[in-house]
């Protein structure tokens, strides 16, 4: 009968796409990985991968097996850790927007690390849309992303964690004439726009639609941190989420201006598969946020 190790090997191959890459990750030779996969296929009496000259790809049977194997491992890990008094351990592959590490998620992350010293969190930074693909295909266990603008795959689950208001930021020492009123600032000052093809960029577009202003776009970036720094240097104004761990009121180089009539907020949440092997960790993350606990209770 197939072992837990064999099932982990199967998921590694599904994730990395080659026997060599999977073996490197789990400490086996490519030949040993291949033997385990062939033994598993023989035991199940079905082929799980389509073999190519340089890679292996899950076929229909393999894709169907992935969630079932993940659920089996979830149950096994719960049984194995039953005597550990709820302590989290092992490695978690986590995606996160850099800006969330300047927001409320950072506080939750450091709290979990303090409470569970055997927990190893490997963080990857990037964009929400990229993380959605990586989580869906098992490359990441979970990711902290903004609220998806469209429906997700049925295998994915997004849980809201916290909200950040979208605000106007302006330099205290601009290299241009800065009008007094917020809407005049947006219309006349050089505008640093968040990449309009990203999920946060769509929120900026929504804010501008609410205030009915056309901006003078000078730069378009996909980094909140870079945008804040450009504004600090006096080269433009921008609309950004008001990050929780940035001391905006003490910043001597920029100031924050709420926009009249704007209700748009960036909702930051946790994206994961509906079943995966690190659910104890993602549940612990949700426990750090009242909004998440309320959403989980509502789902029942």
Buried (B, 14 or more C-beta within 10 A) or exposed (E): EBEEEBBBBBBBBBBBBBBBBBBBBBEBEBEBBBBBBEBBBEEEEBBBBEEEEEBBEBBEEBEEBBBEBBBBBBEBBEEEBEEEEEEBBBEBBBBBBBBBBBBBBBEBBEEBEEEBEEBEBEBBEBBBBBBBEBBBBBBBBBBBBBBBEEEEEEBBBBBBBBBBBBBBBBBEEBEBEBEEEBBEBBBBBBBBBBBEEBBBBBBBBBBBEBBEBEBEEBBBBBBBBEBBBBBBBBBBBBBBBBBBEBEBEEBEEBBBBEBEEBEBBBBBBBBBBEBBBBBBBBBBBBEBBEBBBEBEEEEE
